[in-house]
Amino acid sequence: MNNLKNKYGTKALVTGGSSGMGKAFANELAKQGIEPILIARSIDKLKETAKAIFEEHNVKPQIFSVDLSDENAINKFLSEIENQSIGLLIHCAGMENNGSFLKINEGKELQMIKLNVTSTYLLTNHFARKMAKIKKGGILLVSSMAGLMATPYFSNYAATKSYVHNLGLSLYPELKMHNVDISVLAPGLTETNMVADNGIDWSKLPMKSMKPSEVALIALNNLGKKGTIIPGFMNKMMVFMAKRVFSIKGFSKMNGWMIRKAISNNKI
């Protein structure tokens, strides 16, 4: 693995750090002696995660309860940590809605845009500017395979993740000029709370799930080396088919057909 501590310093900010991908990244960072600064909404889950990391790695994370769908809360948090030397940002926090675009609650969809898009912009902008000034730093944004292809019944989610992917990929050459690494992780089905009970029978889709720890290792090993990091052979093949084998229209139709077989009837 990359020696992240030598490359980026002793502190890393991890959003969504109380569970799933964020927790997996925090553990991998702590193994290298990097102090994770964990953000999530649930202070109780943050305390549990921080305690487990300290007991296993003897590294004590900082924890902050922040609602990242609230722009004012983000700016307040950034002011609180302004004087800390944070060399790595790993932005995992996000939410997913699925179902017919005509049925999903508008409030939830707008909240998802704020969390998946607005927070990504604010955090990336803040840390990219700070890192560029000192010519050192790394940013890892977490998108999704859904952000790389047409994904019916996940339409707004896919659109938000497409923003994340295109922002990071577009910044890749810009920030390299300032010696700042940026990569976008685009995982497929990963064993997290987000997909555990979301009305999709994943066994009916041609997807193989991966553990968050596997995905985190792949991402950290490729940070700064690749613009887009797609973990897993099957995931790479699906993206290849979506972009190289089928037409955009054809893949959209096929993907919609597959998802209709797996999604709860009351969602379509």
N, C-alpha and C positions, 0 to 999 in steps of 0.2 A: 504493500500500500504506500501511497504518497506519504512522506513525512510532513503531515499537515502542520504540526507545531512549529517546525523550522520554517515552513513556507508562509504561514499565515499568522503565527503568534499564539498566544496562550488563551485567548477567549473567542468563543463563537456564539452567535445568536441563532437559536433554533426556534422557529415558530411551530405551533402545533406540537409542542414538546412534551405533552403529558401522556401521549399514547401513540400507537401506530408507527408511521414512518418517522415522526419527530423523535419519539422515544428511542427508536433504533439508531438514528443518527447521533443522539445524545450519548448513547452507550459507546458507540464507536469512537467518538471524540474523546470521551473520558478515558478510554483505553490508552490513548496517546498522550494523556496528561493535559488535555485541553479542557478548560472550564466552560461547560455549557451554560448559556443564559437562556432559560426556558420560558416561552410565552405560551399561554393557553387561557381559556376562560375559567376552567374549574381549578380553584386554588387547592382543593383537596387532592385532586388527581396529580397536580404539580408537586405537592408535598410528598405524595407516595413515590412518584418517579424519582424525585431528587434524593429521597432517603435510600432507595434501592441502588441508585448510581453511586452514592457515597459509600455505602456498605460494600459494594462490589469492587469499586475502582479507587476508593479513597480520594475522590475528587468531589468537591461540594458545589453543585450547581446553584446559580442564582435563579430565583423564580419570580415571575410577574404575571398577575392575572390581568389580561388585557382583552377587550373585545375588538378584534381586528376588523370587524365590519363597521366600526365606528371611527371615522376619520379623526375626530377630536381626540379620542382615546389613543390612537396611534401617535399623533403628534405630541401628546402629553408624555407618553412612554419614551419617545425618542429624546425629549428634553431631559428626562430623568437619567438616561444613560449617556448623555452627550459627552461626558468626560472620560468614559471608559474606552480603552483601546481594543476595539473589536475588529479582528482581522478576517472573519469569515461569517457570512450570512447564509443560513440554510432556511429557505422559506417553504415550509411544508403545510402550513395551515390552509385549509380549504374546505368547501362543502360541496355536496352533490345532490341534485334533484333529478328525478327521472319520471317519465310518463308522457302522455300526450301534451304537446305544447298548449293545447286548448284547454287543458284541465288543471295544470299545475297552478297552485296559488301564486298570484303575482307578488305578494309580499315576500315569499320565500325566494322567488327568482331574483328580486331586487337585492335581497340580503346576500344572495350568492354572488351577484355582480360586485357588490361592495367588498366582500371578503376575498373573492378570487382575483378580482381585477384591481380595485382601488388600493387595497393593501399592498399588492405586488408592486404597483407603481411607486407608492409612497416609500416603502422600505428600500426598493432597489435604487430609487433616485437618491435617497438619503445616504446610503452606504457607498454607492458608486462615486458620489462626489467626494466623500471623505477619503476613500481608498485611493482615488486618482491623485489627490493632493500629495499623498505620501508614497505614491508609486508602489503600492503593495496591498494585496487583498484578494479575496475570493468570494464569489456569489454563486449559490446553487439554488435555482428556482425549480419547484416541482410542478410540472404540468401533468399530462396524462396522454396515453395513446389516443384517447378521444379527441384531444386537441390537434391531432395530426390527420384526422380523417372525418368524413361526414358520419355522424352518429345519431340517427333518428331515435327519438324518445329520450335522448340526453342532449337535446339541441342547444339549450342555453348553457348547460354545463360544458359541452364541447366548445362552444363559442368562447367562454371565459378561459378555458385552458388553451385555446388557440392564441388568445392574447398573451398569455404567459409565455408560450413557446416562441412566438414571433418577437416579443420584447427581448427575451434573452438571446435568441439567435441573432437578432439585429445588432445587439450590443456587443456581441462576441468580438468582432474586429475593432469596434470603437474603443472598448476598454483594454484590449490587448496593447494598444498604443500607449497606455498608461501603466502597463505591467499589472493589470488587474484581470484575474481569471473570472469568466462567467460561463456556466453551462446550464442546460435545462434537462432535467430528468423527466422522461416520459414513460412511466411504468404502465404495465397492463394490470391485470387482476392481481391485487396484493391483499394479503390477509390482515385487513384492518377493520376497525369499527365502521368505517364509512360504507363498506360493502357487505357487512355481516348480515344485515337485515334491512335491505332497501327495496324489497319487492321484486328482485331478480333471482331466478333459479339459474345460477351460474353453471350448473352441471349440464344445462341444455345448450351451452355455447362452447365453441371450439377454443377454449382458453384454459391455460394451465396457470394456477395461482402460484405466487411466489411469497416467501416470507419477507417481512420488512427488513430483517437483518441482512438477507441476501441482497436485496435491492440497495440498501444503504452502502454496503461494501462496494458493489459495482459502481455506484455513483461517486463515492469518494475516491476510488481508484482512477476514475476518468475525469474528475473535475479539472477543467482548464485544458484538457487534451481534446475533448470533443465538444462541439456546440450542442448537439442533441445526444443524450444518453438513453438508449432503449435497452433495458435489461431483459435477458431471456431470449432464446432462439425463436420460440413460437411467436413472441411479440414482434421480433424483427421481421419475421416472415409475413405476419399480417400487415404490417406497415408497408412492406415491399409490395404486397399484392394490391393494397389500396392505392398506391402511388404509381406502380409500374405495370401491373397486369390488367386491372380493370380501368374503365373510364370512371371519372368522378361520379357521374350519374349512375353508372352500373353498380359501383361499389355501394353507393348510398342505398340503392334499392335492395341489394343483397343484405347489407347490414341491418336495414330496417326489418326485413323478413326474418332474420335470425333472432333479433331482439324481441320481436312480437311473440315468438315461440317461448321465450323465457320470462317475459314480464307478466306481472299479475294482471288479470283481465280487467280489474277495476281501474287500472291506470291508463287504459287505451280507449 
